[in-house]
Amino acid sequence: MTMTSTITNALPVGAHHDIAPRDYHAWAFDRESPAHGPISCSLLKQYAEKGPVSFRYGPPRDKPSAAMSWGSLVDCLLFTPHLFPREFVLREDCPDLSADGGFRTKAAKEWRDIQLERGSTIISEDLKAQAETAIERMRDTPICAEILDGATYQLALVTESAGMPVKCLLDCVPSHLDHDDALVDLKTTSVNIYDDDALSRQIGSLRYDWQAAMYLHAWNTLHPDDVRRKWRLIFQSSTPPYESRVVELDDLQLDAGKAAVKFWLPRLIRDMRTAFISPFRTQVTTLAPHNPTIYANEAKMELLENLAA
């Protein structure tokens, strides 16, 4: 197993500690040269959601949303605070910032463009303070403190599937005795964490079960003497008071994730090595009825018929 803190563009098979997210993401899939990989969970989800043709030839992904940027900020300050000066820059550090916090002047715009060219994310002092408060609230939550204290953070794992590199970036590998059979991922969310149904829908719609399957497999492949079978999520509300809730995926969710990855991963690898071809090009397909629409139409017709009687 390879252990390293210095990386090049491509990572060898193994576990890699102290990886800066920017370096991890720099080893990225190139749609113009797909046969080289690497495959990540987010890439696999894009392929399954868009279909092979749109995945290969469609427009690139949109820029990170405000919610994603908040999650990245909390991740950085919690797991890799020493990397904050490299990953982020405060807009107040701009000497030519306008009174309203905007980049109005030519000098301010040039400063902004330089930071963006360096790959830094520009944030306000207030946003950083909010993220630091969120982290304090998380650490003040006993169950989260157990998971976080003494854990290994930001561990990159690289395995192979049919000779194709597959990469994962683990948030947290706990060492606490009550959690040492689990891997843990942090999810900041706007969903009400008291709403079981909403959280469950988010797990399904964002395919966190796929992530669980891929990450557990990668960890257990590289750490046969420390097999982990549980996947836990720290859900933290992205708005004050930043309450947290730890959720463990049950066997049904884990099995669903494994089945999905087992289905989609070989197909992605096949297309990466051959061609991204539409599955609809030669076949007629059928659609299952959208029951809510049918029932709504029937109810409307019945209502009108009763009113006319």
C-alpha positions as CSV (number, residue, x, y, z in Angstrom):
1,M,0.0,0.0,0.0
2,T,1.3,3.4,-1.0
3,M,1.5,6.1,1.7
4,T,2.5,9.6,0.5
5,S,2.0,13.3,1.2
6,T,3.3,14.4,-2.1
7,I,1.4,13.8,-5.3
8,T,1.7,14.4,-9.0
9,N,-1.1,14.7,-11.4
10,A,-1.9,11.0,-11.2
11,L,-2.0,9.1,-7.9
12,P,-0.8,5.5,-7.7
13,V,-2.9,2.8,-6.2
14,G,-2.9,3.1,-2.4
15,A,-3.9,5.4,0.5
16,H,-2.6,9.0,0.4
17,H,-2.6,11.1,3.5
18,D,-2.7,14.9,3.8
19,I,-4.0,15.5,0.3
20,A,-5.1,19.0,-0.4
21,P,-8.5,19.0,-2.1
22,R,-7.2,21.1,-4.9
23,D,-4.4,18.5,-5.6
24,Y,-6.9,15.6,-5.4
25,H,-9.3,17.3,-7.9
26,A,-6.4,18.2,-10.2
27,W,-6.2,14.6,-11.2
28,A,-9.4,14.8,-13.2
29,F,-11.2,12.9,-15.9
30,D,-10.7,14.3,-19.3
31,R,-13.6,13.8,-21.7
32,E,-11.3,14.3,-24.7
33,S,-9.1,11.4,-23.5
34,P,-11.5,9.2,-21.5
35,A,-9.5,6.0,-21.6
36,H,-7.1,7.2,-18.9
37,G,-9.7,7.8,-16.1
38,P,-9.8,8.4,-13.2
39,I,-13.3,7.4,-12.1
40,S,-14.8,9.1,-9.1
41,C,-18.2,8.7,-7.4
42,S,-19.4,12.0,-8.8
43,L,-18.3,11.1,-12.3
44,L,-20.2,7.8,-12.1
45,K,-23.3,9.6,-10.9
46,Q,-23.0,12.1,-13.8
47,Y,-22.7,9.2,-16.3
48,A,-25.8,7.4,-14.9
49,E,-27.9,10.6,-14.7
50,K,-27.0,12.1,-18.1
51,G,-26.6,9.0,-20.2
52,P,-23.4,8.2,-22.2
53,V,-23.9,10.7,-25.0
54,S,-24.6,13.8,-22.9
55,F,-22.0,12.8,-20.4
56,R,-19.3,12.7,-23.1
57,Y,-20.4,15.5,-25.5
58,G,-22.6,17.7,-23.3
59,P,-21.6,21.0,-21.7
60,P,-19.4,20.8,-18.6
61,R,-20.8,20.9,-15.1
62,D,-22.0,24.2,-13.8
63,K,-19.9,26.2,-11.4
64,P,-20.2,25.2,-7.7
65,S,-23.3,26.5,-6.1
66,A,-23.3,28.6,-3.0
67,A,-24.3,25.5,-1.0
68,M,-21.4,23.6,-2.4
69,S,-19.0,26.5,-1.6
70,W,-20.3,26.6,2.0
71,G,-19.7,22.9,2.3
72,S,-16.1,23.2,0.9
73,L,-15.4,26.0,3.4
74,V,-16.6,24.0,6.4
75,D,-14.7,21.0,5.2
76,C,-11.5,23.0,4.9
77,L,-11.7,24.7,8.3
78,L,-12.7,21.4,10.0
79,F,-10.5,18.9,8.3
80,T,-7.5,20.8,6.8
81,P,-7.4,24.3,8.5
82,H,-3.7,24.6,7.6
83,L,-4.7,24.7,3.9
84,F,-7.2,27.6,4.3
85,P,-4.7,30.3,3.1
86,R,-4.1,28.2,-0.1
87,E,-7.8,27.4,-0.8
88,F,-9.5,30.7,0.3
89,V,-8.8,34.4,0.4
90,L,-10.7,37.1,2.2
91,R,-12.3,39.8,0.0
92,E,-11.4,42.3,2.8
93,D,-7.7,41.6,1.9
94,C,-8.2,43.5,-1.3
95,P,-6.8,46.9,-0.8
96,D,-9.1,48.5,-3.4
97,L,-12.3,47.0,-2.2
98,S,-15.3,49.3,-2.5
99,A,-17.2,50.4,0.6
100,D,-20.1,48.1,-0.3
101,G,-17.7,45.1,-0.6
102,G,-17.7,45.0,-4.4
103,F,-14.9,44.9,-6.9
104,R,-15.7,48.2,-8.6
105,T,-12.4,49.6,-9.6
106,K,-10.0,48.3,-12.2
107,A,-7.4,47.6,-9.5
108,A,-10.0,45.6,-7.4
109,K,-11.1,43.6,-10.4
110,E,-7.4,42.8,-11.3
111,W,-6.9,41.6,-7.7
112,R,-10.0,39.5,-7.9
113,D,-9.0,37.9,-11.2
114,I,-5.5,37.1,-9.8
115,Q,-7.0,35.2,-6.9
116,L,-9.4,33.3,-9.1
117,E,-6.5,32.5,-11.5
118,R,-4.6,31.0,-8.6
119,G,-7.6,28.8,-7.8
120,S,-8.6,30.5,-4.6
121,T,-12.2,31.0,-3.5
122,I,-12.9,34.5,-2.4
123,I,-15.1,34.8,0.7
124,S,-16.0,37.4,3.3
125,E,-14.8,37.6,6.9
126,D,-18.4,37.2,8.0
127,L,-18.8,34.0,6.0
128,K,-15.6,32.6,7.5
129,A,-16.8,33.5,11.0
130,Q,-20.1,31.8,10.3
131,A,-18.3,28.6,9.2
132,E,-16.1,28.7,12.3
133,T,-19.3,28.9,14.4
134,A,-20.7,25.9,12.6
135,I,-17.6,23.9,13.4
136,E,-17.7,24.9,17.0
137,R,-21.4,23.8,17.2
138,M,-20.4,20.5,15.6
139,R,-17.6,19.8,18.0
140,D,-19.9,20.7,20.9
141,T,-22.2,17.9,19.8
142,P,-21.0,14.8,21.8
143,I,-21.6,12.2,19.1
144,C,-19.8,14.3,16.5
145,A,-16.9,15.0,18.9
146,E,-16.5,11.2,19.4
147,I,-16.3,10.7,15.7
148,L,-14.0,13.6,15.0
149,D,-11.5,13.4,17.9
150,G,-8.4,11.5,16.9
151,A,-9.7,10.6,13.5
152,T,-7.9,10.6,10.2
153,Y,-9.1,13.3,7.9
154,Q,-9.1,13.8,4.2
155,L,-7.6,10.5,3.1
156,A,-7.4,9.8,-0.7
157,L,-7.9,6.2,-1.7
158,V,-7.0,4.9,-5.2
159,T,-8.0,1.4,-6.4
160,E,-8.5,-0.2,-9.8
161,S,-11.5,-1.7,-11.5
162,A,-10.8,-3.7,-14.6
163,G,-7.5,-1.8,-14.8
164,M,-9.2,1.6,-14.6
165,P,-8.2,3.9,-11.7
166,V,-10.9,4.7,-9.2
167,K,-10.4,7.5,-6.7
168,C,-12.2,8.5,-3.4
169,L,-11.6,11.2,-0.9
170,L,-12.6,10.2,2.6
171,D,-13.6,12.9,5.0
172,C,-13.1,11.0,8.3
173,V,-11.8,7.6,9.5
174,P,-12.7,7.5,13.2
175,S,-10.6,5.9,15.8
176,H,-13.1,6.1,18.7
177,L,-14.1,2.6,19.8
178,D,-17.8,3.3,19.2
179,H,-17.1,4.3,15.6
180,D,-14.0,2.3,14.5
181,D,-16.1,0.0,12.3
182,A,-17.4,3.0,10.2
183,L,-16.3,5.5,7.7
184,V,-17.9,9.0,8.0
185,D,-18.7,11.8,5.6
186,L,-19.8,15.3,6.4
187,K,-22.9,16.7,4.5
188,T,-23.9,20.3,5.1
189,T,-27.6,20.6,4.2
190,S,-30.5,22.9,3.9
191,V,-32.9,20.1,4.7
192,N,-34.6,20.0,8.1
193,I,-32.6,17.3,9.9
194,Y,-35.7,16.5,12.0
195,D,-37.5,15.4,8.9
196,D,-36.6,11.7,8.4
197,D,-38.4,11.5,5.1
198,A,-36.5,14.5,3.7
199,L,-33.1,13.2,4.8
200,S,-33.9,9.8,3.3
201,R,-35.0,11.4,0.0
202,Q,-31.7,13.4,0.0
203,I,-29.7,10.2,0.5
204,G,-31.5,8.6,-2.4
205,S,-31.6,11.6,-4.8
206,L,-28.0,12.5,-4.3
207,R,-27.0,8.9,-4.3
208,Y,-25.1,8.9,-1.0
209,D,-25.6,5.1,-1.0
210,W,-23.4,4.9,-4.1
211,Q,-20.7,6.9,-2.4
212,A,-20.9,4.5,0.6
213,A,-20.5,1.5,-1.6
214,M,-17.5,2.9,-3.5
215,Y,-15.7,4.3,-0.5
216,L,-16.2,1.2,1.8
217,H,-15.0,-1.0,-1.1
218,A,-11.9,1.1,-1.6
219,W,-11.1,1.3,2.1
220,N,-11.5,-2.4,2.7
221,T,-9.5,-3.3,-0.5
222,L,-6.6,-1.3,0.8
223,H,-7.0,-2.1,4.5
224,P,-7.8,-5.8,4.8
225,D,-6.7,-5.8,8.4
226,D,-9.1,-3.0,9.3
227,V,-12.3,-3.9,7.5
228,R,-15.2,-1.4,8.0
229,R,-18.8,-2.2,7.2
230,K,-20.7,0.9,8.3
231,W,-21.2,4.2,6.6
232,R,-22.2,7.2,8.7
233,L,-23.1,10.7,7.6
234,I,-22.8,13.8,9.8
235,F,-25.7,16.0,8.5
236,Q,-25.2,19.6,9.6
237,S,-27.8,22.3,8.9
238,S,-26.2,25.0,6.8
239,T,-28.1,27.8,8.6
240,P,-27.9,28.8,12.3
241,P,-27.9,27.3,14.8
242,Y,-26.0,24.7,12.7
243,E,-27.4,21.6,14.4
244,S,-25.9,18.3,13.6
245,R,-27.3,14.8,13.3
246,V,-25.4,11.5,12.7
247,V,-27.2,9.0,10.4
248,E,-26.1,5.5,9.6
249,L,-27.1,3.9,6.3
250,D,-28.9,0.6,6.9
251,D,-28.2,-2.7,5.1
252,L,-31.0,-2.0,2.5
253,Q,-29.4,1.3,1.5
254,L,-25.9,-0.2,1.4
255,D,-27.1,-3.1,-0.7
256,A,-28.9,-0.7,-3.1
257,G,-25.7,1.3,-3.4
258,K,-23.6,-1.8,-4.2
259,A,-26.1,-2.9,-6.8
260,A,-26.1,0.5,-8.5
261,V,-22.3,0.7,-8.6
262,K,-22.0,-2.9,-9.8
263,F,-24.4,-2.1,-12.7
264,W,-23.1,1.3,-13.8
265,L,-19.3,1.1,-13.2
266,P,-18.6,-1.6,-15.8
267,R,-20.7,0.3,-18.4
268,L,-18.8,3.5,-17.8
269,I,-15.5,1.7,-18.1
270,R,-16.7,0.0,-21.3
271,D,-17.7,3.3,-22.8
272,M,-14.5,5.0,-21.7
273,R,-12.5,2.4,-23.7
274,T,-14.8,2.2,-26.7
275,A,-17.4,4.8,-27.5
276,F,-20.2,6.7,-25.8
277,I,-23.2,5.5,-27.7
278,S,-26.9,6.2,-27.0
279,P,-28.8,3.1,-25.8
280,F,-31.9,4.4,-27.5
281,R,-30.5,4.4,-31.1
282,T,-32.2,1.2,-32.3
283,Q,-35.0,0.4,-29.8
284,V,-38.5,1.5,-29.1
285,T,-39.1,2.0,-25.4
286,T,-42.2,2.2,-23.2
287,L,-42.9,4.4,-20.2
288,A,-44.7,3.5,-17.0
289,P,-47.7,5.7,-16.3
290,H,-47.1,8.7,-14.1
291,N,-49.8,7.7,-11.6
292,P,-50.2,11.1,-9.8
293,T,-50.9,12.7,-13.1
294,I,-53.4,10.0,-14.1
295,Y,-55.2,10.2,-10.8
296,A,-55.3,14.0,-10.9
297,N,-56.9,13.9,-14.4
298,E,-59.4,11.3,-13.3
299,A,-60.3,13.3,-10.2
300,K,-60.8,16.4,-12.3
301,M,-63.0,14.7,-14.8
302,E,-65.1,13.2,-12.0
303,L,-65.5,16.6,-10.4
304,L,-66.6,18.2,-13.6
305,E,-69.0,15.4,-14.3
306,N,-70.6,15.7,-10.9
307,L,-70.9,19.4,-11.2
308,A,-72.7,19.0,-14.6
309,A,-75.1,16.4,-13.3
